[in-house]
Amino acid sequence: MRYLEHGADAPDFFEVTAPSSRHRGPASYAELRRRGRAAPDGFERRTIHDLVGTARVLVHSTNVNPAYADPPSTSELDELKQLLELSGAPWVTEDLGVWLMSERHVYPHFMPLPLTAESLTVCIDNVMRIQGILERPFNAEFPPMTYVVGDMNAFEFFSRLCEATGCGMCVDVGHVLSYQLARGCSPTADFHKLPWEHVTEIHFAGGAIDLTGEGFFYQDDHGDREVVSVCFDLIDQVVESAPNLKAMALELFGARQPAAALRRLRFTRERKTVAAWLAGSEPAGEVLSVEHSRRHVKALSVAMYDLLHSDEPLSGQRLTEHGPEFLDAFATAERRRWDYDRRSRLMILGGSVTSYFPVSTGWLLRESGLSQEALFGLLIPSLDTGRPLDPDSVGDALHTVLAGLPRERLLHELLRCEIWMNRCPEDGPADREATFSMDLERAARGLDDPDAVLASFEQDVRLVGLGDGRFARRGTAPERPASPAPGTLPDPELPVCGTARCCSGD
């Protein structure tokens, strides 16, 4: 993420996989290349030769396994060295799970690394051999662990490995979460044992926590799933603790939604810790005066003494007697629980009410620069609690929030169109018509284009409600006609222009 700047959402570098005859799925790599597999919609299949010279390249998922008893062969390392030289990658990264064995086929399902003194000895010798032949640094990646094997703490294992070999470490936050869940610990337990000076890379990916099996189980998924929220908290912790961090990679093997991947990159970049790291600065912290701090500490200490050395039980009245500073410090953990629930409720309710108007909300966020949390904090208090929660009441609240924003008139018109589209299914079939000065269909597609400008969608469009959440243009041909719903036929004089996203879920 740090190396190149190609716009707000574009990746700064690409991570490539070294082909290996041992990475076998339903067909060998040679067969797959002959078939010339088509890339999913929105993706472009590019070779290393295509990437070199136009983008920075890192190498991961190699054909060597440092955690296994057999040392990597010279031929395997020579092959990898050629790839590193071709790509210009500054280092090579590999998980320390058991995923390649000479006797058994394992990949792509890792077995956990045995956390024993013997495994550490093998890893040290293998990593030394790898770095000697490749003549490049090796990054030992923390592997997935759905259960724990061995008697050594995994963070201590990596710390001793890095100190003995001088190698770097890649913290895959999803893999770390799987280890912490497997041993029943909080996500950041024992983080002080990690070799922070050696951490140079972060990996993160979509995933989920299985709550139905035996205990909590983290499912790693490099496709289109969303990133588990606690993984972003782990990213913050790593960024704040690793002074030599050089790269952060969103892994997308098997993903089919490039726009969603770019949104994840943008969201990660916008986190305070990550943004400060990308800018080469420390996150801004509160600067406190010594005089204020002395008064604060004295007041808290006296309040605690008076409350604890008294025959009167604690009560709300007694707590308030010591002023707001003490109240703010009292029961901090409980206050954080309430704050977590507040944010969760805000995001869930805000997401629910704005789902009536996905296009207007998307452009409102882009034009205002507000975060979702800030927008929902403005929207929810604007709702009229004396009215039912429906598109009309939510629309009125959004109209209030729009006041004073840049391009307010255009946003109001987008919202007016979506309010009308929500009403059509309730009011019956297809004699409803309305004219709007914004092309909602094009504006919806423009949300996936970071360079799109809201004013470019200003165009007189007359829409007709056809029923069943379908709409058509009168007098203008759509840019991208949509098929009618199964079992229905549109008016032959009116080309169908799509369905109401707010009603159909499209």
C-alpha positions as CSV (number, residue, x, y, z in Angstrom):
1,M,0.0,0.0,0.0
2,R,2.9,2.4,0.6
3,Y,4.9,2.2,-2.5
4,L,3.0,3.8,-5.4
5,E,0.2,6.4,-5.7
6,H,-2.2,5.8,-8.5
7,G,-5.4,7.5,-7.3
8,A,-7.5,7.2,-4.2
9,D,-8.5,3.6,-4.7
10,A,-5.9,2.0,-6.9
11,P,-3.4,-0.5,-5.3
12,D,0.2,0.7,-4.8
13,F,1.7,-2.7,-5.5
14,F,0.7,-6.2,-6.5
15,E,1.4,-9.5,-4.7
16,V,2.2,-12.4,-7.1
17,T,2.2,-16.1,-6.5
18,A,5.0,-18.3,-7.5
19,P,3.7,-21.3,-9.6
20,S,4.5,-24.7,-8.4
21,S,3.7,-28.2,-9.5
22,R,2.7,-28.9,-5.9
23,H,-0.1,-26.2,-6.0
24,R,-2.5,-28.6,-7.7
25,G,-6.2,-28.2,-7.8
26,P,-8.6,-29.7,-10.4
27,A,-5.9,-29.1,-13.1
28,S,-2.2,-28.4,-13.3
29,Y,-0.9,-24.9,-13.9
30,A,0.2,-25.9,-17.4
31,E,-3.3,-27.1,-18.3
32,L,-4.9,-24.0,-16.8
33,R,-2.6,-21.7,-18.8
34,R,-3.5,-23.6,-22.0
35,R,-7.2,-23.1,-21.3
36,G,-6.6,-19.4,-21.1
37,R,-9.1,-18.9,-18.3
38,A,-11.2,-15.8,-18.5
39,A,-10.9,-13.4,-15.6
40,P,-14.1,-12.5,-13.7
41,D,-16.0,-9.4,-14.7
42,G,-14.1,-6.3,-13.8
43,F,-10.7,-8.1,-13.4
44,E,-7.9,-8.3,-15.8
45,R,-5.6,-11.3,-15.9
46,R,-2.0,-10.1,-16.0
47,T,1.3,-12.0,-16.0
48,I,4.4,-11.0,-14.0
49,H,5.9,-9.8,-17.3
50,D,2.9,-7.4,-17.7
51,L,3.3,-6.1,-14.2
52,V,7.1,-5.6,-14.1
53,G,7.9,-2.0,-15.1
54,T,4.4,-0.7,-14.5
55,A,3.8,-1.6,-10.8
56,R,5.7,-2.6,-7.7
57,V,5.6,-6.4,-7.2
58,L,5.9,-8.5,-4.0
59,V,6.2,-12.3,-4.0
60,H,4.2,-14.6,-1.8
61,S,2.9,-18.1,-1.7
62,T,6.1,-19.8,-3.0
63,N,7.0,-23.4,-3.5
64,V,9.2,-23.6,-0.4
65,N,8.0,-24.5,3.1
66,P,10.3,-23.3,5.9
67,A,8.3,-25.0,8.6
68,Y,8.7,-28.6,7.3
69,A,11.4,-31.1,8.2
70,D,12.8,-31.4,4.7
71,P,15.1,-28.5,3.8
72,P,14.1,-26.6,0.6
73,S,16.0,-27.9,-2.4
74,T,18.4,-25.9,-4.4
75,S,16.4,-26.3,-7.6
76,E,13.2,-24.9,-5.9
77,L,15.1,-21.9,-4.5
78,D,16.9,-21.2,-7.9
79,E,13.5,-21.1,-9.5
80,L,12.2,-18.7,-6.9
81,K,15.3,-16.6,-7.2
82,Q,14.6,-16.1,-10.9
83,L,11.1,-14.9,-10.1
84,L,12.5,-12.5,-7.5
85,E,15.1,-11.1,-9.9
86,L,12.5,-10.7,-12.7
87,S,9.9,-9.0,-10.5
88,G,12.4,-6.9,-8.5
89,A,10.6,-7.8,-5.3
90,P,12.5,-6.6,-2.3
91,W,11.7,-9.6,-0.2
92,V,9.8,-12.9,-0.3
93,T,7.0,-13.8,2.1
94,E,5.8,-17.3,3.1
95,D,3.5,-18.7,5.8
96,L,5.1,-20.9,8.4
97,G,2.2,-23.4,8.4
98,V,2.6,-27.0,7.3
99,W,1.2,-26.7,3.8
100,L,3.7,-28.6,1.6
101,M,5.0,-32.1,2.4
102,S,7.1,-34.4,0.3
103,E,5.0,-37.4,1.5
104,R,1.5,-35.9,1.5
105,H,-0.6,-33.5,-0.4
106,V,-1.8,-30.6,1.9
107,Y,-2.1,-27.4,0.0
108,P,-4.3,-25.3,0.1
109,H,-5.4,-26.4,3.6
110,F,-2.8,-25.5,6.1
111,M,-2.0,-27.6,9.1
112,P,-0.9,-25.5,12.1
113,L,2.7,-25.1,12.8
114,P,3.9,-27.3,15.7
115,L,5.1,-24.8,18.3
116,T,8.0,-26.8,19.7
117,A,11.7,-26.2,20.2
118,E,12.4,-28.8,17.5
119,S,10.2,-26.9,15.0
120,L,12.0,-23.7,15.9
121,T,15.3,-25.3,15.2
122,V,14.2,-26.5,11.8
123,C,12.7,-23.2,10.9
124,I,15.9,-21.3,11.8
125,D,18.0,-23.6,9.7
126,N,15.6,-23.5,6.7
127,V,15.2,-19.7,6.8
128,M,19.0,-19.2,7.0
129,R,19.3,-21.5,3.9
130,I,16.6,-19.6,2.0
131,Q,18.0,-16.2,2.7
132,G,21.6,-17.4,1.7
133,I,20.5,-18.7,-1.7
134,L,17.9,-16.1,-2.6
135,E,20.1,-13.2,-1.4
136,R,17.0,-11.4,-0.3
137,P,15.2,-11.0,3.0
138,F,12.7,-13.5,4.0
139,N,9.4,-12.6,5.7
140,A,8.0,-15.3,8.0
141,E,4.2,-14.9,7.9
142,F,2.1,-15.8,10.9
143,P,0.0,-18.8,9.7
144,P,-3.6,-19.7,10.3
145,M,-4.1,-21.9,13.4
146,T,-7.5,-23.4,14.1
147,Y,-6.0,-25.3,17.0
148,V,-2.7,-25.1,18.9
149,V,0.0,-27.8,18.7
150,G,3.0,-27.6,21.0
151,D,3.9,-25.9,24.2
152,M,5.5,-22.6,23.0
153,N,3.7,-19.3,22.6
154,A,3.5,-18.6,18.9
155,F,4.5,-14.9,19.3
156,E,7.6,-16.0,21.2
157,F,8.3,-18.6,18.5
158,F,8.4,-15.8,15.9
159,S,10.4,-13.5,18.1
160,R,13.1,-16.1,18.6
161,L,13.1,-17.0,14.9
162,C,13.5,-13.4,13.8
163,E,16.3,-12.8,16.3
164,A,18.2,-15.9,15.2
165,T,18.0,-15.3,11.5
166,G,17.5,-11.6,11.1
167,C,14.4,-12.3,8.9
168,G,11.3,-10.1,8.8
169,M,7.8,-11.0,9.9
170,C,4.5,-10.6,8.2
171,V,1.5,-10.3,10.5
172,D,-1.6,-11.7,8.9
173,V,-4.2,-10.2,11.2
174,G,-6.9,-12.9,10.3
175,H,-4.4,-15.6,11.0
176,V,-3.5,-14.0,14.3
177,L,-7.2,-13.8,15.2
178,S,-7.6,-17.6,14.4
179,Y,-4.7,-18.3,16.9
180,Q,-6.1,-16.2,19.6
181,L,-9.6,-17.7,19.2
182,A,-8.1,-21.2,19.2
183,R,-6.5,-20.6,22.5
184,G,-9.4,-18.7,24.0
185,C,-7.6,-15.3,24.3
186,S,-8.5,-11.8,23.4
187,P,-7.3,-10.6,20.0
188,T,-4.3,-8.7,21.3
189,A,-3.3,-11.0,24.2
190,D,0.5,-11.4,24.5
191,F,1.2,-8.9,21.7
192,H,4.2,-7.6,23.7
193,K,6.0,-10.9,22.8
194,L,5.9,-10.1,19.0
195,P,9.2,-9.0,17.4
196,W,7.9,-5.6,16.5
197,E,11.3,-4.4,15.2
198,H,11.2,-7.2,12.6
199,V,7.5,-6.7,11.4
200,T,7.6,-5.3,7.9
201,E,4.3,-6.4,6.4
202,I,0.6,-6.8,7.2
203,H,-1.8,-9.1,5.4
204,F,-5.6,-8.9,5.8
205,A,-8.5,-10.4,3.9
206,G,-12.2,-11.1,4.1
207,G,-13.4,-13.7,6.6
208,A,-16.0,-14.7,9.1
209,I,-16.2,-16.1,12.7
210,D,-18.2,-19.4,12.9
211,L,-20.2,-19.2,16.1
212,T,-22.0,-22.5,15.6
213,G,-19.2,-25.0,15.9
214,E,-17.1,-26.0,18.9
215,G,-16.2,-22.6,20.3
216,F,-15.2,-19.7,18.1
217,F,-13.6,-20.5,14.8
218,Y,-12.2,-18.0,12.3
219,Q,-12.8,-18.8,8.6
220,D,-10.2,-17.2,6.4
221,D,-11.5,-16.2,3.0
222,H,-9.5,-14.3,0.4
223,G,-12.5,-13.7,-1.8
224,D,-15.4,-11.2,-1.6
225,R,-16.3,-11.5,2.1
226,E,-16.0,-8.4,4.3
227,V,-13.1,-8.1,6.6
228,V,-14.1,-9.0,10.2
229,S,-14.2,-5.7,12.2
230,V,-11.7,-6.8,14.9
231,C,-9.1,-7.3,12.1
232,F,-9.1,-3.6,11.5
233,D,-8.5,-3.0,15.2
234,L,-5.5,-5.5,14.9
235,I,-4.2,-3.5,11.9
236,D,-4.3,-0.3,14.1
237,Q,-2.3,-2.1,16.8
238,V,0.3,-3.4,14.4
239,V,0.7,0.0,12.6
240,E,1.2,1.7,16.0
241,S,3.7,-0.9,17.2
242,A,5.8,-1.8,14.2
243,P,8.4,0.9,13.5
244,N,9.7,-0.7,10.3
245,L,6.4,-1.5,8.6
246,K,6.8,-1.3,4.8
247,A,3.7,-2.8,3.2
248,M,0.0,-3.7,3.8
249,A,-1.6,-6.2,1.5
250,L,-5.3,-6.9,0.9
251,E,-5.4,-10.5,-0.3
252,L,-8.1,-11.2,-2.9
253,F,-7.6,-14.7,-4.3
254,G,-10.9,-15.8,-5.8
255,A,-12.5,-12.4,-5.5
256,R,-15.1,-11.4,-8.2
257,Q,-16.1,-7.9,-7.1
258,P,-13.3,-5.4,-7.9
259,A,-15.3,-2.4,-6.9
260,A,-15.8,-3.9,-3.4
261,A,-12.1,-4.6,-3.1
262,L,-11.3,-1.0,-4.0
263,R,-13.7,0.2,-1.4
264,R,-12.0,-1.9,1.2
265,L,-8.7,-0.4,0.2
266,R,-10.1,3.1,0.6
267,F,-11.7,2.3,3.9
268,T,-8.4,1.0,5.2
269,R,-6.4,3.9,4.0
270,E,-8.8,6.3,5.7
271,R,-8.3,4.8,9.2
272,K,-6.4,7.3,11.3
273,T,-3.5,5.1,12.1
274,V,-3.1,3.9,8.5
275,A,-3.4,7.4,7.0
276,A,-0.7,8.7,9.4
277,W,1.6,5.8,8.5
278,L,1.1,6.4,4.8
279,A,1.9,10.0,5.3
280,G,5.1,9.1,7.2
281,S,3.9,10.7,10.4
282,E,2.8,9.7,13.9
283,P,-1.0,9.8,14.6
284,A,-1.8,13.1,16.3
285,G,-2.3,12.6,20.0
286,E,-3.6,14.9,22.7
287,V,-1.0,17.1,24.3
288,L,-1.5,17.6,28.0
289,S,0.1,20.1,30.3
290,V,1.9,19.0,33.4
291,E,-0.1,21.4,35.6
292,H,-3.5,20.1,34.3
293,S,-2.3,16.5,34.7
294,R,-1.2,17.0,38.3
295,R,-4.6,18.6,39.3
296,H,-6.4,15.8,37.5
297,V,-4.5,13.0,39.2
298,K,-4.9,14.6,42.6
299,A,-8.6,15.1,42.2
300,L,-9.1,11.5,41.1
301,S,-7.0,10.1,43.9
302,V,-8.8,12.1,46.6
303,A,-12.2,11.1,45.2
304,M,-11.3,7.4,45.1
305,Y,-10.0,7.7,48.8
306,D,-13.2,9.4,50.0
307,L,-15.5,6.9,48.3
308,L,-13.6,3.8,49.4
309,H,-13.0,4.9,53.0
310,S,-16.6,5.6,54.0
311,D,-19.5,3.8,55.6
312,E,-21.9,5.1,52.9
313,P,-22.5,2.8,49.9
314,L,-21.8,4.1,46.4
315,S,-24.6,5.8,44.7
316,G,-25.1,8.1,41.7
317,Q,-25.4,11.1,44.0
318,R,-22.1,10.3,45.7
319,L,-20.4,9.9,42.4
320,T,-21.6,13.2,41.1
321,E,-20.3,15.0,44.1
322,H,-16.8,14.6,42.9
323,G,-17.4,16.3,39.5
324,P,-17.5,15.3,35.8
325,E,-13.7,14.4,35.6
326,F,-14.2,11.6,38.2
327,L,-17.4,10.5,36.5
328,D,-15.6,10.3,33.2
329,A,-12.9,8.1,34.7
330,F,-15.3,5.9,36.7
331,A,-16.1,2.5,35.3
332,T,-14.1,3.1,32.1
333,A,-14.6,-0.5,30.8
334,E,-18.4,-0.3,31.3
335,R,-18.4,3.1,29.5
336,R,-16.6,1.4,26.5
337,R,-19.2,-1.3,26.4
338,W,-22.0,1.3,26.2
339,D,-20.0,3.2,23.5
340,Y,-19.6,0.0,21.5
341,D,-23.3,-0.7,21.7
342,R,-24.0,2.9,20.7
343,R,-21.8,2.7,17.6
344,S,-23.3,-0.7,16.7
345,R,-26.9,0.6,17.0
346,L,-26.1,3.8,15.1
347,M,-24.6,1.9,12.2
348,I,-27.3,-0.8,12.0
349,L,-30.2,1.7,12.3
350,G,-28.5,4.2,10.0
351,G,-27.8,1.5,7.4
352,S,-31.4,0.3,7.6
353,V,-33.0,3.6,7.0
354,T,-30.7,4.7,4.3
355,S,-31.2,1.4,2.4
356,Y,-34.3,3.1,1.0
357,F,-32.1,5.5,-0.9
358,P,-28.7,3.8,-1.8
359,V,-27.9,6.2,-4.7
360,S,-28.7,9.4,-2.8
361,T,-26.8,8.2,0.3
362,G,-23.8,7.2,-1.7
363,W,-23.5,10.6,-3.4
364,L,-24.3,12.4,-0.1
365,L,-21.3,10.6,1.5
366,R,-19.0,11.4,-1.4
367,E,-20.1,15.1,-1.7
368,S,-20.1,15.8,2.1
369,G,-16.9,13.9,3.0
370,L,-18.7,12.6,6.0
371,S,-18.1,9.1,7.4
372,Q,-21.1,6.8,7.6
373,E,-21.0,7.2,11.4
374,A,-21.1,11.0,11.2
375,L,-23.9,10.9,8.6
376,F,-26.0,8.6,10.7
377,G,-25.4,10.8,13.7
378,L,-27.0,13.7,11.8
379,L,-29.8,11.6,10.2
380,I,-31.2,9.7,13.1
381,P,-31.9,12.7,15.3
382,S,-33.6,14.3,12.3
383,L,-36.2,11.5,12.0
384,D,-39.7,12.5,13.1
385,T,-40.4,9.9,15.8
386,G,-44.1,10.7,15.7
387,R,-44.3,9.2,12.1
388,P,-43.9,5.6,10.9
389,L,-40.4,4.7,9.7
390,D,-41.0,4.7,6.0
391,P,-39.5,6.1,2.8
392,D,-41.4,9.4,3.2
393,S,-40.2,10.1,6.8
394,V,-36.7,9.0,6.1
395,G,-36.7,11.1,2.9
396,D,-37.8,14.2,4.8
397,A,-34.9,13.7,7.3
398,L,-32.4,13.3,4.5
399,H,-33.7,16.4,2.8
400,T,-32.9,18.2,6.1
401,V,-29.4,16.8,6.2
402,L,-28.7,17.8,2.6
403,A,-29.3,21.5,3.4
404,G,-26.1,23.6,2.8
405,L,-24.1,20.8,1.2
406,P,-22.2,21.3,-2.1
407,R,-24.5,20.5,-5.1
408,E,-27.4,20.5,-2.7
409,R,-29.9,20.9,-5.6
410,L,-28.6,17.9,-7.5
411,L,-28.7,15.7,-4.3
412,H,-32.2,16.8,-3.5
413,E,-33.3,15.8,-7.0
414,L,-31.7,12.4,-6.7
415,L,-33.5,11.9,-3.4
416,R,-36.8,13.0,-4.9
417,C,-36.4,10.4,-7.6
418,E,-35.7,7.6,-5.2
419,I,-38.6,8.6,-2.9
420,W,-40.9,8.4,-6.0
421,M,-39.5,5.0,-6.9
422,N,-40.2,3.7,-3.4
423,R,-43.8,4.9,-3.5
424,C,-44.6,3.3,-6.9
425,P,-44.8,-0.3,-5.6
426,E,-47.2,0.8,-2.9
427,D,-49.4,2.9,-5.1
428,G,-50.1,0.3,-7.7
429,P,-49.4,-0.3,-11.3
430,A,-48.1,1.4,-14.2
431,D,-49.9,4.7,-14.7
432,R,-47.5,6.6,-12.5
433,E,-45.2,9.0,-14.4
434,A,-42.7,11.6,-13.2
435,T,-39.9,13.8,-14.7
436,F,-36.6,14.3,-13.0
437,S,-33.6,16.4,-13.9
438,M,-31.1,13.7,-12.7
439,D,-30.4,10.4,-14.4
440,L,-30.6,8.0,-11.4
441,E,-29.5,5.0,-13.4
442,R,-26.2,6.6,-14.5
443,A,-25.7,8.2,-11.1
444,A,-26.0,4.7,-9.5
445,R,-23.2,3.3,-11.8
446,G,-21.1,6.4,-11.2
447,L,-20.7,5.5,-7.6
448,D,-18.3,2.8,-8.7
449,D,-16.2,5.3,-10.6
450,P,-14.0,7.4,-8.3
451,D,-13.6,10.0,-11.1
452,A,-17.3,10.5,-11.7
453,V,-18.8,13.9,-11.2
454,L,-22.4,14.3,-9.9
455,A,-23.2,17.2,-12.3
456,S,-22.4,14.9,-15.3
457,F,-25.7,13.0,-14.5
458,E,-27.9,16.1,-14.8
459,Q,-30.4,15.3,-17.6
460,D,-34.1,15.4,-17.9
461,V,-35.5,11.9,-17.6
462,R,-39.2,10.9,-17.6
463,L,-39.8,7.6,-15.8
464,V,-42.9,5.4,-15.8
465,G,-43.6,2.9,-13.0
466,L,-44.5,-0.5,-14.6
467,G,-45.2,-2.2,-11.3
468,D,-43.3,-5.0,-9.7
469,G,-40.4,-2.6,-9.0
470,R,-39.8,-2.0,-12.7
471,F,-39.4,1.3,-14.4
472,A,-39.1,2.6,-17.9
473,R,-38.0,5.8,-19.6
474,R,-40.5,7.7,-21.8
475,G,-39.0,9.3,-24.9
476,T,-35.3,8.4,-24.2
477,A,-33.5,5.1,-24.8
478,P,-31.6,3.7,-21.8
479,E,-27.8,3.3,-22.0
480,R,-28.1,-0.2,-20.7
481,P,-31.5,-1.9,-21.0
482,A,-32.5,-4.3,-18.3
483,S,-34.5,-7.5,-18.8
484,P,-38.0,-7.5,-17.5
485,A,-38.9,-9.6,-14.4
486,P,-39.6,-13.3,-15.1
487,G,-43.1,-13.8,-16.4
488,T,-43.8,-10.1,-17.2
489,L,-43.6,-8.1,-20.4
490,P,-42.8,-4.4,-20.5
491,D,-44.9,-1.8,-22.4
492,P,-43.5,-2.3,-26.0
493,E,-43.3,1.5,-26.5
494,L,-41.3,2.0,-23.3
495,P,-37.8,0.5,-23.0
496,V,-37.2,-0.9,-19.5
497,C,-34.4,1.0,-17.7
498,G,-34.0,-1.1,-14.6
499,T,-35.6,-1.8,-11.3
500,A,-35.9,0.2,-8.1
501,R,-32.7,-0.6,-6.2
502,C,-34.4,0.4,-3.0
503,C,-37.2,-2.2,-3.5
504,S,-35.5,-5.0,-5.4
505,G,-32.2,-5.2,-3.5
506,D,-30.3,-5.0,-6.7
